[in-house]
């Protein structure tokens, strides 16, 4: 069996982003499109108008998505 590598940490950050309060949503959306992969974005990254804080919980979301994909491929 081959080896696995975790990658795509473009959205990993220690800074919390507060949509609608510290920066315009258009600027946040532009950064998300530049640094993240659409299929692994947390719900608060997809819909900025919910005004939910983007923080380390989004990183956990991405990690869980990746782990689920690895397990689904392994058990096929």
C-alpha positions in Angstrom: 0.0 0.0 0.0 1.3 3.5 -0.8 1.9 6.3 1.5 -0.4 9.3 2.2 0.6 13.0 2.5 -1.6 15.6 4.0 -1.5 18.9 2.1 -3.5 21.9 1.2 -3.1 24.0 4.3 -3.8 27.3 2.5 -6.6 28.2 4.9 -4.7 27.4 8.1 -4.3 30.4 10.3 -4.0 31.5 13.9 -5.9 34.8 13.2 -9.7 34.9 13.6 -11.6 36.6 10.8 -14.9 38.3 11.6 -16.9 38.8 8.4 -18.8 42.0 8.3 -16.8 43.7 11.0 -13.1 44.0 10.4 -12.8 43.7 6.6 -15.3 43.9 3.7 -16.7 40.6 2.7 -15.5 41.0 -0.9 -11.9 41.2 0.4 -12.4 38.1 2.6 -14.0 36.2 -0.3 -11.1 37.1 -2.6 -8.6 35.7 -0.1 -10.6 32.5 0.4 -10.7 32.0 -3.3 -7.0 32.5 -3.6 -5.9 30.3 -0.6 -8.5 27.6 -0.2 -9.9 24.7 -2.1 -13.7 25.1 -2.6 -14.7 21.5 -1.8 -13.0 21.6 1.6 -14.2 25.0 2.8 -16.0 25.2 6.1 -19.6 26.4 6.0 -18.6 29.8 7.5 -16.2 30.2 4.6 -18.8 29.4 2.0 -21.5 31.9 3.3 -19.8 35.0 4.7 -23.2 36.6 5.2 -23.9 34.3 8.2 -21.2 36.5 9.9 -19.7 33.5 11.7 -16.1 33.8 12.8 -13.6 32.0 10.7 -11.0 30.5 13.1 -9.2 27.2 13.9 -12.5 25.4 13.7 -12.3 25.8 9.9 -9.0 24.0 10.0 -10.5 21.1 11.9 -13.3 20.9 9.3 -10.7 20.6 6.5 -8.8 17.9 8.4 -11.9 15.9 9.0 -12.9 16.1 5.3 -9.4 14.9 4.3 -9.4 12.0 6.8 -12.9 10.9 5.6 -11.7 10.9 2.0 -8.7 8.8 3.0 -10.8 6.3 4.9 -13.4 6.0 2.0 -10.7 5.3 -0.5 -9.1 2.7 1.9 -12.3 0.7 2.4 -13.4 0.6 -1.2 
